[in-house]
Amino acid sequence: MEIDQTMPKPEIAPPTGKLGVMTVGMGAVATTFIAGVELLRRGAAPAVGSLTQLGTIRLGKRTEGRSPRIKDFLPLAGLDRLVFGGWDIFPDSAYEAAQKAGVLDGPHQARVKRFLQGIRPMKAAFQQDYVRRLDGPHVKKAKNKFELAEQLRQDIRAFRRKSGASRLVMIWCASTEIFLKPHKVHQTVESFERAMKQNHPAIAPSMLYAWAAMREGVPFANGAPNLTVDIPAIQQLAQENGVPIAGKDFKTGQTLMKTIIAPGLKARMIGVNGWFSTNILGNRDGEVLDDPASFKTKEESKLGSLEYIFQPHLYEQLYNGIYHKVRINYYPPRRDNKEGWDNIDIFGWLGYPMQIKVDFLCRDSILAAPLALDLVLFLDLAQRAGMRGIQEWLSFYFKSPMCAPKLYPEHDLFIQLMKLKNTLRWMKGETLITHLGREYYD
Ligand SMILES: NC(=O)c1ccc[n+]([C@@H]2O[C@H](COP(=O)([O-])OP(=O)(O)OC[C@H]3O[C@@H](n4cnc5c(N)ncnc54)[C@H](O)[C@@H]3O)[C@@H](O)[C@H]2O)c1
């Protein structure tokens, strides 16, 4: 949403009671997130990478010296109030899943073993047609997709009851589905629900979770590049039921680097001829993305950022016809420790060519887990503040940010951060910061 200083600030309900976090998928990202929250609660590790936990926000003029922590400025749910549940196609507890994912080291795993053993996924809504490299036994059965989604609604209610949570948030941390295009059955709630009953192929499992979340009034974040909440039917339900939604595809490794470097090059009017990005990745996500149909979904999500940041229609001499290529190669020995290489062919004054090479040896889920935490806390805040539908101010977290149909998505990380912080200021009735600063000199 665009924030206008004149819009009245929202009333924010206090975060009383527990916040139930439902992860769709309990793989590498979800278990690293859940285990991480428990380690933070025990004071065993710092919350590195999390804006809600470590970030500050400047308020008022620079001379006022007011920069509280974001978590002290806003009524966010405390980490001690989070309870976890979710679904997976494997029945493993979160502990077994974390062991298999192999992201956390032995001592960290041991410290939260009991806690993770207590979290068991519910049976998933899954169909292999949508994730071809994956199959598992822990799946629901039903006559049609509508009934499957109704079962998910029952799960949500049962989790709410059992966990004693007063509010819930759902976050998609499951696999990337095959590439799907918007279809006419996605247009309205009526056509969508009819299509569910007819087992229409345009309705992917991820949409069933999103539909169930909307019907139950549960905010939804989409950590994968799937279409899921990018369709009018789900967005209409989000509006009608007062539910915030955000997506899509966590912005973590290579795309994070891209949206840090590209705005800098553009700020200095440095030209770019080509940007070649390749990765090796050996976790289950890498295996799923080895299927061309799932990779296509990821590729679309990864390719958009440069086009929008460089605006070649405005800067023809600098960015017209950039050759942009992205590759992901499944390479099991590296497991979750992805290596991403970028070769950037740039040019400067008088057109002289130069090159930049980036070799990012990252840990995929270590980068994604704090984003999951922030998204859960911010979506809960948004709902308590009566903010419904697409939460564009959370673009900061996504490779392929959602926005209103008439807008283009904002990919520049620094504009995204400014938008996020101004939204927080607006929520508390603080002056938005424009960085004009004339008043210090007049
Ligand atoms: N780690 C990152 O940096 C990063 C960044 C951006 C996006 N993502 C996306 O986040 C998602 C999770 O990544 P990961 O590394 O944890 O993958 P993962 O394979 O370790 O975990 C995904 C889990 O989802 C389960 N699953 C698949 N379909 C399901 C369904 N319909 N219902 C319930 N469970 C289902 C799988 O069994 C698996 O356990 C992927 O889509 C990935 O592309 C990750």
The ligand as an SDF file (V2000), in Angstrom:
LIG
                    3D

 44 48  0  0  0  0  0  0  0  0999 V2000
   16.3350  -21.1570    1.4670 N   0  0  0  0  0  0  0  0  0  0  0  0
   16.2500  -20.0980    0.7270 C   0  0  0  0  0  0  0  0  0  0  0  0
   17.1330  -19.2790    0.7160 O   0  0  0  0  0  0  0  0  0  0  0  0
   15.0310  -19.8760   -0.0970 C   0  0  0  0  0  0  0  0  0  0  0  0
   14.9210  -18.6740   -0.7710 C   0  0  0  0  0  0  0  0  0  0  0  0
   13.7830  -18.4230   -1.5300 C   0  0  0  0  0  0  0  0  0  0  0  0
   12.7930  -19.3630   -1.5940 C   0  0  0  0  0  0  0  0  0  0  0  0
   12.9260  -20.5500   -0.9620 N   0  0  0  0  0  0  0  0  0  0  0  0
   11.8400  -21.5060   -1.1160 C   0  0  0  0  0  0  0  0  0  0  0  0
   11.4040  -21.9340    0.1360 O   0  0  0  0  0  0  0  0  0  0  0  0
   10.8690  -23.2470   -0.0170 C   0  0  0  0  0  0  0  0  0  0  0  0
   11.4470  -24.1390    1.0650 C   0  0  0  0  0  0  0  0  0  0  0  0
   12.8340  -24.3240    0.8710 O   0  0  0  0  0  0  0  0  0  0  0  0
   13.5950  -25.4670    1.6750 P   0  0  0  0  0  0  0  0  0  0  0  0
   15.0150  -25.2980    1.3890 O   0  0  0  0  0  0  0  0  0  0  0  0
   13.0970  -25.5040    3.0720 O   0  0  0  0  0  0  0  0  0  0  0  0
   13.0640  -26.7660    0.8980 O   0  0  0  0  0  0  0  0  0  0  0  0
   12.8930  -28.2400    1.4990 P   0  0  0  0  0  0  0  0  0  0  0  0
   12.7560  -29.1250    0.3280 O   0  0  0  0  0  0  0  0  0  0  0  0
   13.9340  -28.5310    2.5180 O   0  0  0  0  0  0  0  0  0  0  0  0
   11.5150  -28.1530    2.2910 O   0  0  0  0  0  0  0  0  0  0  0  0
   10.2760  -28.1000    1.6580 C   0  0  0  0  0  0  0  0  0  0  0  0
    9.3530  -29.0690    2.3760 C   0  0  0  0  0  0  0  0  0  0  0  0
    8.0500  -28.9060    1.8460 O   0  0  0  0  0  0  0  0  0  0  0  0
    7.4320  -30.1700    1.8140 C   0  0  0  0  0  0  0  0  0  0  0  0
    6.3050  -30.0810    0.8920 N   0  0  0  0  0  0  0  0  0  0  0  0
    6.3150  -30.0500   -0.4670 C   0  0  0  0  0  0  0  0  0  0  0  0
    5.0660  -29.8840   -0.9280 N   0  0  0  0  0  0  0  0  0  0  0  0
    4.2520  -29.8040    0.1440 C   0  0  0  0  0  0  0  0  0  0  0  0
    2.8580  -29.6110    0.3160 C   0  0  0  0  0  0  0  0  0  0  0  0
    2.0530  -29.4860   -0.7400 N   0  0  0  0  0  0  0  0  0  0  0  0
    2.3660  -29.5550    1.5670 N   0  0  0  0  0  0  0  0  0  0  0  0
    3.1830  -29.6680    2.6490 C   0  0  0  0  0  0  0  0  0  0  0  0
    4.5090  -29.8630    2.5430 N   0  0  0  0  0  0  0  0  0  0  0  0
    5.0290  -29.9230    1.3120 C   0  0  0  0  0  0  0  0  0  0  0  0
    8.5440  -31.1090    1.3980 C   0  0  0  0  0  0  0  0  0  0  0  0
    8.2670  -32.4380    1.7680 O   0  0  0  0  0  0  0  0  0  0  0  0
    9.7330  -30.5320    2.1790 C   0  0  0  0  0  0  0  0  0  0  0  0
    9.9120  -31.1330    3.4300 O   0  0  0  0  0  0  0  0  0  0  0  0
   11.2060  -23.6980   -1.4420 C   0  0  0  0  0  0  0  0  0  0  0  0
   10.0940  -23.5080   -2.2640 O   0  0  0  0  0  0  0  0  0  0  0  0
   12.2900  -22.7450   -1.8280 C   0  0  0  0  0  0  0  0  0  0  0  0
   12.3550  -22.5510   -3.2250 O   0  0  0  0  0  0  0  0  0  0  0  0
   14.0270  -20.8170   -0.2020 C   0  0  0  0  0  0  0  0  0  0  0  0
  1  2  1  0
  2  3  2  0
  2  4  1  0
  4  5  1  0
  4 44  2  0
  5  6  2  0
  6  7  1  0
  7  8  2  0
  8  9  1  0
  8 44  1  0
  9 10  1  0
  9 42  1  0
 10 11  1  0
 11 12  1  0
 11 40  1  0
 12 13  1  0
 13 14  1  0
 14 15  2  0
 14 16  1  0
 14 17  1  0
 17 18  1  0
 18 19  2  0
 18 20  1  0
 18 21  1  0
 21 22  1  0
 22 23  1  0
 23 24  1  0
 23 38  1  0
 24 25  1  0
 25 26  1  0
 25 36  1  0
 26 27  1  0
 26 35  1  0
 27 28  2  0
 28 29  1  0
 29 30  1  0
 29 35  2  0
 30 31  1  0
 30 32  2  0
 32 33  1  0
 33 34  2  0
 34 35  1  0
 36 37  1  0
 36 38  1  0
 38 39  1  0
 40 41  1  0
 40 42  1  0
 42 43  1  0
M  CHG  2   8   1  16  -1
M  END
$$$$
